[in-house]
């Protein structure tokens, strides 16, 4: 079990009374059982899953009578410890309660490279140098052209040239669209002109047919009149 703090972290050797008899580490979240023995909370709860007796005196332990020792926990939090990154070169010491704050800013903390695809770790103090040289480095052009740059393309990238190329490509695209629309318009105009000619021919045909019909009707009227006049003469 490893519920307590590593004794090696502390600047001064902790008192024996602050050592958990289960994990042999400095008490973390210390609790007292009914027989007055003190353990790390995590350690004693794991122990009781196997057997419900005190690991020191073997007396029965009821989980309902386990009490947090807040004052002892506060005293332990004031003990000075060494940075866990001592092996990397950090010689800072500070109260146990400040361990988290120190680790988030410690220059000797190993942190992963932020670039996607790179699994390397570097000391926080060296991270900027690593990220600038990392082969997985990617960054959008700071001029705002939208180009994603790498270490290989950054030196050759010319943002204005890129913008000009994109602008020219857009102009060519617009020209192609305009030309296509003009071709469609000419085709529609030709179609409309053809339809007008067809309509004109149909109208001319209808006019000729109407003229012929009028001539025929006029001839029939003349014949009918002649027949009527002949009949009247015979009767006389």
SULUR-V799310 format. One record per residue. N is the residue number from 1. RES is the residue in one letter. PHI is phi in degrees with one decimal (none if undefined). NEAR is the number of other C-alpha atoms within 12 Angstrom. D_CENTER is the distance of its C-alpha to the mean C-alpha in Angstrom with 2 decimals. Layout:
N,RES,PHI,NEAR,D_CENTER
N,RES,PHI,NEAR,D_CENTER
//
This chain:
1,X,none,20,40.24
2,X,-137.9,22,38.34
3,X,-76.5,27,38.01
4,X,-91.0,30,39.63
5,X,-81.3,32,38.98
6,X,-65.3,26,40.19
7,X,-60.2,30,43.63
8,X,-65.7,19,43.04
9,X,-72.4,28,40.47
10,X,-82.3,28,43.20
11,X,-64.7,22,45.27
12,X,-107.4,15,48.42
13,X,-62.2,19,49.28
14,X,-64.7,26,48.61
15,X,-60.8,16,51.61
16,X,-60.4,14,52.35
17,X,-66.1,18,51.95
18,X,-97.2,33,48.23
19,X,-97.4,29,47.66
20,X,-76.8,35,46.41
21,X,-72.6,27,48.94
22,X,-85.4,29,46.40
23,X,-100.9,27,43.74
24,X,63.2,24,45.96
25,X,-109.5,30,43.25
26,X,-68.8,39,43.45
27,X,-53.3,43,42.94
28,X,-117.3,36,39.42
29,X,51.7,33,39.51
30,X,-63.4,38,43.29
31,X,-131.9,31,45.03
32,X,-116.0,30,48.72
33,X,-95.1,32,50.28
34,X,-60.8,22,53.61
35,X,-85.2,21,55.66
36,X,74.9,20,54.23
37,X,-83.3,31,52.38
38,X,-115.9,36,48.99
39,X,-142.0,44,45.87
40,X,-67.3,37,42.12
41,X,-57.7,32,40.70
42,X,-62.5,26,38.47
43,X,-64.2,33,41.41
44,X,-68.4,39,43.96
45,X,-67.2,29,41.73
46,X,-67.3,22,41.02
47,X,-63.2,25,44.75
48,X,-68.9,24,45.83
49,X,-68.9,15,43.89
50,X,-94.6,13,46.47
51,X,-153.6,17,49.56
52,X,-94.4,20,50.34
53,X,-133.5,23,52.62
54,X,-66.9,31,52.34
55,X,-68.8,27,51.74
56,X,-94.7,19,54.36
57,X,-113.2,16,57.23
58,X,66.4,16,56.36
59,X,-77.5,17,56.96
60,X,-59.6,18,55.01
61,X,-122.5,28,51.76
62,X,-101.7,20,50.50
63,X,-62.7,23,46.80
64,X,-72.1,13,47.81
65,X,-117.1,14,49.71
66,X,-111.1,26,47.07
67,X,-119.1,25,46.66
68,X,-71.9,26,44.11
69,X,-111.1,24,45.79
70,X,-67.1,16,43.95
71,X,-64.6,14,46.51
72,X,-64.7,25,46.50
73,X,-63.5,26,42.69
74,X,-67.7,18,42.87
75,X,-64.7,22,45.58
76,X,-64.8,30,43.56
77,X,-65.7,27,40.57
78,X,-89.6,20,42.91
79,X,-65.7,29,43.89
80,X,-83.2,24,42.76
81,X,-126.8,32,40.63
82,X,-94.2,30,39.64
83,X,-65.9,33,36.13
84,X,-66.0,30,34.73
85,X,-94.6,26,33.91
86,X,-58.1,22,37.64
87,X,-68.6,15,37.77
88,X,-91.9,18,35.26
89,X,121.2,17,37.48
90,X,-82.9,23,36.71
91,X,-111.7,19,40.03
92,X,-74.8,26,38.85
93,X,-128.9,25,40.32
94,X,-166.8,25,39.38
95,X,-63.2,24,39.87
96,X,-55.4,31,38.07
97,X,-64.5,20,36.38
98,X,-100.5,22,34.58
99,X,-59.3,26,33.19
100,X,-64.2,17,29.57
101,X,-60.1,13,29.62
102,X,-67.6,24,31.21
103,X,-65.2,26,28.85
104,X,-74.6,16,25.78
105,X,-123.4,20,27.62
106,X,-61.0,28,29.94
107,X,-70.3,25,30.00
108,X,-103.2,26,31.09
109,X,-77.8,26,28.22
110,X,-77.9,25,26.41
111,X,-128.2,25,22.68
112,X,-75.4,21,20.13
113,X,-65.4,26,18.97
114,X,-76.6,22,15.47
115,X,-79.5,23,14.92
116,X,-62.2,15,13.06
117,X,96.8,13,15.94
118,X,-101.8,18,18.57
119,X,-99.0,16,20.22
120,X,-73.7,19,22.82
121,X,-120.7,21,23.87
122,X,-144.3,23,25.84
123,X,-61.4,26,27.84
124,X,-54.7,25,26.13
125,X,-69.0,20,28.82
126,X,-103.5,20,28.09
127,X,-64.3,23,24.30
128,X,-61.5,20,24.14
129,X,-62.6,14,26.67
130,X,-63.7,24,24.84
131,X,-64.1,29,21.44
132,X,-72.4,19,23.37
133,X,-106.4,18,25.06
134,X,-64.3,26,22.41
135,X,-68.8,22,22.23
136,X,-93.0,21,18.46
137,X,-62.0,25,18.13
138,X,-139.2,24,15.74
139,X,-158.0,25,15.58
140,X,-70.3,18,15.42
141,X,-55.4,23,19.01
142,X,-70.9,16,20.17
143,X,-82.4,17,22.30
144,X,89.7,15,19.42
145,X,-79.2,21,20.14
146,X,89.1,16,16.56
147,X,-78.6,22,17.76
148,X,-87.0,20,15.82
149,X,-99.4,24,18.72
150,X,-119.6,22,19.91
151,X,-60.9,20,23.12
152,X,-75.5,16,25.06
153,X,-96.4,18,24.04
154,X,-61.7,20,23.91
155,X,-66.3,11,27.73
156,X,-88.4,14,28.37
157,X,-70.7,22,25.78
158,X,-119.1,19,27.61
159,X,-59.5,23,25.38
160,X,-64.5,18,28.30
161,X,-63.1,15,29.22
162,X,-62.0,20,25.71
163,X,-64.4,19,25.86
164,X,-62.9,14,29.36
165,X,-62.8,15,28.44
166,X,-65.1,17,25.66
167,X,-64.3,15,28.17
168,X,-64.8,14,30.88
169,X,-63.5,14,28.77
170,X,-66.6,14,28.06
171,X,-62.2,14,31.80
172,X,-62.8,14,32.83
173,X,-63.4,14,30.57
174,X,-65.4,14,32.10
175,X,-62.1,14,35.55
176,X,-63.0,14,35.08
177,X,-65.8,14,34.07
178,X,-63.0,14,37.07
179,X,-63.2,14,39.41
180,X,-64.5,14,38.35
181,X,-65.9,14,38.98
182,X,-62.7,14,42.35
183,X,-62.4,14,43.36
184,X,-65.8,14,42.56
185,X,-64.5,14,44.58
186,X,-61.7,14,47.53
187,X,-64.2,14,47.44
188,X,-66.5,14,47.51
189,X,-63.4,14,50.32
190,X,-62.6,14,52.32
191,X,-63.7,14,51.85
192,X,-65.5,14,53.05
193,X,-62.7,14,56.02
194,X,-63.2,14,57.00
195,X,-65.2,14,56.82
196,X,-62.5,14,59.02
197,X,-62.3,14,61.56
198,X,-63.1,14,61.64
199,X,-64.7,14,62.13
200,X,-60.4,14,64.92
201,X,-63.2,14,66.67
202,X,-63.8,14,66.48
203,X,-62.8,14,67.92
204,X,-62.5,14,70.73
205,X,-62.3,14,71.54
206,X,-65.6,14,71.75
207,X,-63.8,14,74.06
208,X,-61.0,14,76.37
209,X,-63.2,14,76.48
210,X,-65.8,14,77.34
211,X,-62.8,14,80.10
212,X,-60.8,14,81.60
213,X,-65.3,14,81.55
214,X,-65.0,14,83.37
215,X,-61.5,14,86.02
216,X,-62.5,14,86.56
217,X,-66.1,14,86.90
218,X,-65.2,14,89.36
219,X,-64.1,14,91.46
220,X,-63.4,14,91.65
221,X,-65.7,14,92.79
222,X,-64.3,14,95.55
223,X,-62.3,14,96.83
224,X,-64.3,14,96.96
225,X,-67.9,14,98.97
226,X,-61.5,14,101.45
227,X,-61.4,14,102.07
228,X,-69.2,14,102.79
229,X,-68.3,14,105.31
230,X,-64.6,13,107.21
231,X,-65.0,12,107.60
232,X,-69.3,11,109.12
233,X,-65.8,10,111.70
234,X,-64.0,9,112.96
235,X,-65.7,8,113.59
236,X,-69.9,7,115.85
//
